[in-house]
Amino acid sequence: MTQGSVHEEGTRPEAGRPTRGRDTGGGRDEDGRGTSGRREPPGGDGRRPAPRRGGRRHRALRWAATTLAVLILGTSGAGYLYYEHLNGNLEKGERSSGDSNAHRTEPNAAGQTPLNILLIGSDSRASDANVALGGGRNHRDSPPLGDVQMLIHLAAGRKSAAVVSIPRDTRVDIPACKDPGTGEKFPATNAIINESLARGGPGCTLATWENLTGVYVDHWMTIDFAGVVSMADAVGGVEVCVNQNVWDRPLPGVPGGSGLKLTAGSHKVQGEEALQWLRTRHAWGSDPLRARAQHMYMNSMVRTLKQQNVFADTGRLMGLAEAATKSLKVSEEIGTVKRLYDLGMQLKTVPTDRITMTTIPTVQDDRDANHLLPAAGADTMWAMLRDDVAFDDEGGANGKGSANNEDSKDGEDGEDGEDGKDAGDRGEDAGGRGEDAGEQPTDEPAADADMDVVVQNATRSATLGPVTGRAGAVAGTLVKKGFTGTRTDASAARAEERTTVRYPSDDLAGDARRVAEALGIPASSVRRSTDVSGITLAVGADWRSGTSYPEQGTPGAGDLPDDSDALNGSETDTCMEVYQPYRW
């Protein structure tokens, strides 16, 4: 272990150093708020946001160990050594506890479907172990936040995998959710994505992802501080690398820090030191760069497990399985060791050089500089996931060919869906995406043709000014199609990268979808939102001309946005650049 333990996180000082990937993402100041951009240096005039929820700290999340747990079960087979005991270790919960319209992707010609797993790290302080590792003993009863969230996408043919992270301070629409344990209901809201975990548990976070991406998410898994430490110990350490000496410590005027202290070069970290690596933000410079460090850790962990000969050591197998099952909470349909084992075996078949780690492109939120919004490039990534297009350029569209991979078959207990059922109701694709899903625009009027529809001109973008008259042109088209209650709202000066139809309550969801269908707008762009009082169509920068929504081209294999910060699983020579104030 290097010096220090896991300390409180605080703000970082200002400096203008170049970084790889985006550097506008959210960190957190000393009271736990997110910061999406660079902050003022100590003694400057930068303003810190007001404390939220009593000054909770360290919203850092521990997702990498979740993947480790799954991979251990898949590589070891240890679950069968004392099956019932291990099953008893597993905590389970409802798959989805929120409103969502996502549908599974249609099987390919070989009958294969992709598999999507949402990994969530919780900052829960509900145990002594978590308090000791993460601080915040005064907040043991506060709802946990999901500070690091990422989606693992296994291609239908199980030949490649994509991993997508969303920075914790990214503002999104969170649907109406119900806590399956307490029965408490939470209305739909527009807030940063890490709050979704406290509004109905992991099932609410899953529904949030489905609505954001149009991707059907098969399962979720969560892990907390203590779980990360036990899993890192169980695997025997993971190799990480820094380009300079790093010490993530408190600085004058900048409290907090993870306590990570390493010399330049490669190091094997485990236990609390692994947690320090995963929690470090100040020393890297931003939350998106912290995600990059976590991706490096995860890739290294996968390579480590593939290299280890764990089959020859029964005692170690049992220890790994014990740590994995105690560290995880999973959605109920994969809540047995057998199903986790089957799931792990599918993960195991993917070669490391076909694993691509990414973070969605983001822009600063114009409502709150401490928050982020998904950038246009995120839509490209969601489309690739929905259409099962490889994030690398090795194999074209995954799973579109023949079934020549025996390991890709689903297990008999249905680890790839709900109890192995083929989705006979998969009449729509993952996003129900309008013209892309075979749904043609219709001239059939809405059930209530006089319903109010407000059209706003949101065509202004970061690089282009607004297109004059767009709201009127689109509103006129809707009137011709029978939506006679349509009007424009010239007072709303909006700027949105993509066209969106919003509605305020469930009783208007069907009408909102009919508006979208009439114009060819994909169903994944229909959102419930508390920001509107009725059905509201914001004509975005992606629709600057014409009266029908333009057909969106399908990206090909490897067509990731330049700012997705892609990292290949076989890369062994990548190291983190250390932010200047945290070098020693």
C-alpha positions, 0 to 999 in steps of 0.5 A: 500500500502507498501512503494514505487511505481513502480521504474525503473528495473536494474541489480541484484547483484551476489549471489549463493543462491539455488532456486526452478525451473531454475535460468538461465533465463533472467533478465534485467539490467539498460538499459533494456537488458536481463540477463539469468544467474547470474551477478557479484556483485557490484564492480565486473568485470561482463560486462553489454551488450550495451544499446538497443533502447536508454536504455528502461527499465522495460520490465516486462509484465502484463499477469495475469490481462488478464486472470482475465479479461476473468474470470470476464466476464465468472463469472459475465455475466455483458457484457449484462448489457450495451452490446454496450457500453462494445463492444465499449471499446474493441480494436481488431486486426488481429489473425495472421499477420505472416507466420505459418503452424500450423493446428487445432487439429483433434476433438476427438470422441465426436467432441471436440477440445482443445482451445489455448489462447495466453496472452501477456503483453505489456510494451507500454508507449503510454499513460500517465498512462503507463508512470507514472506506468512504467517509460520510458517517453522518449520512448513513441513512441518506439514499445512495447515489449511482455515481458511475454507471456504464452499459456493457453490450455483448454483440449478438454473436458474442464476438465483441463487446462495447462499454459505455460510461455516462458521467454522473453529473449528466442531466437527463430525463428520469422517468416516474419510478416506484421503490420496490421495497418501500412502495414510495412513488417518485414523479418523473423529473429532469436531473443528473443521472446519478440521482436515479438510484435514489428514486426507485433503486437500480430498476429506476436507473435501468429505466432511465438508461432505456429512455435515454438510449432506446436500448433494452437493458436485460440486467443490472448489477450494483456494488458498493465501496466495501465490495470493491475492496474485497473483489480487488483482494480476491483477484490478487491485484490489477496493474495500473499506470501513471505517467508522473508521480501522483498524490491525490491529496488535500491542497490549500483551499482544496479539501479532499482527495482519494489518498492515492499515492504512486510513483510514475510507471506501472503498479499492481493495486488491490484492496483499498489502494484499488478503491483509491485508484477508482475514486481519484478525480482531482489528480486526473482533472475531471470526471470523464478522465476518471472514467478513462482511469476506470476503463484502464482498470477494467481492461487490465482486470479482464486481461488478468483474469484471462491470464490466471490459471484459477482452475487448478486452485480449489481454495482460491476458486471458493474464495473468489466466488465467495467475494463475488456473491457477497459483493453484488446485488443483481436484478432478480432474473439473474439472481442465482449462481447458475445464471451468473455463471452462464452470464460470465461464460458469455462474457468470457468468450469475447477476445480482449482486443474486441472490447471497446471502452468509451464515455459518451460525448458531453457538452456543458449544461447551459442551465447549470455550469456544474452539469453536463448534457449528452452531445450529438455524438451520444446519439451515434453511440446509442444507434450503434448499440440499438443496431448491434454495430461493433464499436471497433472496425474488425467485424462489421455489424455484429451478429448479422451473419451465421451462428458459428460461435457455440459459446454464444448460445443462451443458457437454458435458464435464460440468462439472456432475457426473462427465463430464456423466453424468445421475445415473441413480442419483439415487434419493435426494435430496441428503440421503436425508432420510427422509420428505422424500425419499419414504421412509416410516417402516417397521415392518420390524425390523432385520436383527439385531433384538437389536442394542444401541440406546441412547436418550438424552434430549437435549431440553434447549435453550438456552431450554427444559428437558428433557422428562421421559420422552422417552428411555423413550417413544422406546425403547418405540417402537423395541422395538415396531418390533422393535428388542428390544435398545433401552435408555435411558441416563439418565446421559447429560445431553445438550442437542442442538438436533437429533435424531441417530443416531450409530454408531462404525464402518462395520459399524454404519452400515446398522443405524443407518440402519434405526433412523432409518428406523423413526422417520422421522428423516432420513438426514442425521441419521445420523452416524459418531462416536467419542463412542459405543460403539454405536448411540446415538439422542439425542432432541433439542430438535426432537422434544419429543413424539410417537413419530414424528419430526415432519415438518420444514416446508420453508422458502420462498424468503428464509426464512433465519435472522435470525442468518445475517448475509445480504449481497446481492451488489449492496450497495455501501454496506456497510462494516466496523465497526472494533473500538475498540482497533484504531481510530487 
